[in-house]
Amino acid sequence: MDKLTQLKVDRMLQKKSSEAIMVLTQLIKAGLRKGECSPNDIINRDISQKNVIGAVFGSLKALGFTQTDRRVVGSHASQHCRKVFVWKLQDSSKARYFIDKCAGMAFGNGETKYIQKELF
């Protein structure tokens, strides 16, 4: 892994909230499984704030994803059937590096949740 990506990931983990890291991890895992991701891949959208979700997509660029021109219908009720962009995984090594760095991290909000390294 190149030093610049390592530095970006380390800064992300220091600056992002635990909620943002959890959402980002869900998107990356979906991308590693399917080769792409969208807001439809966010689990527990009801507890995630809209501004956190929006900010997370900006971080995907540094982690090997590019925004495509393709859109899909949003599946969450708050999207009111609007179309959302699909992000394509271009460099899986950056995405895997982020997941590896997050593996075992614990975040508490009521009950402790762990980011697991497994993709499925």
N, C-alpha and C positions, 0 to 999 in steps of 0.2 A: 504494500500500500504506500502511495506517495505521501510525503510529509505534509503537503498542503491539505490533503483530505483528512489526515489524522488530526491536524490542528483545527480544522473546521468542525470535525465531530466532537473533539474535546470541548471546544467553545460552546457548541450547541448544547451539550449535556450540562454545562455549567450554567448557561443562561436561560434555557427553556424550563418552563414549569413542568411538574410531573405529569400533569394532564396532557400537555403538548407532546411530551415524549411518548406517552402511552398511545396517543392518536397517531403520531408519526410511525411508531413501531407497527401498529396495525396496518397502516398503508404499505409500509415496506414489506411486511410479510406477505400481503396480498400480491404485491408486485413480484416478489420472488417466486410465488406459486404460479401466477398466471402470466407474468411478463408485462403486466399493466395494473393500474389501480385508478380508482375514482372515489369521490366522497361516499359512494354507495358501499365501499368496503369498510367504513368506520363502524365499529361495533359500539353499542351503547351511545349513540349520537345524542340521546335525550339528556345525558349528563354532561356533554361537552358544550362549552360556550362557543357561539358562532365566531367570535374574534379569534379564539384559539385555533379553530379548524381552518380559518382563512390563513392564518400565519404559518401553519404547518405546511401548506402547499408550497410556499416560498422556499422552505427548507429542502424540499424534495430535489430541487435542481442540484444542490451540492452533494446529493447522495446517489447520483447516477440516473436520475429520471429526467425526462423532457416532456413538456406539455404538448399534446397532439392537437390537431384541428378537429379530431373526432369528439363527439359528444354523445352522452347517453342520458336517458330520462332519469332524473333523481328519484330514488326510491323512498326517501324520508319525507314524512308529512310536511315538515317545515319548508321543503323545497317546492311545494305546490306543483309538482310535475314539471319543473323547469329542467332544462338540459344542463348537464354538468360536464366539464372537461375530463377526458381520460388522459392519464399520465403513463408514458411508456418507459419501461426500465431499459436503459442503454448500457449501464456499467454495473453489473451485479456485484463486483468486488467491493465497491463503495457501500452498497446497501448491506452486504453481509458484514462488512467491518462495523457499521453502526449497530447492527443486531448483536454482534459479538461483544461490543463495548457495553451494551445495555443488559446483556444476559446476567441475571441474578440481581439486578438493581431492584431495590424495594421502595415502593412509594406508599405512603399511608394517607388515607382519607377515610377515616372510619375503620375500615379493615385494610390490612396490608395486602398489596397486590405485587406480584413479581412479574418481571418481564422474562418470559421463557424463550430459550433459544430455538425450540422446535418450531418448524414452519407450519405444521398442520395441527 
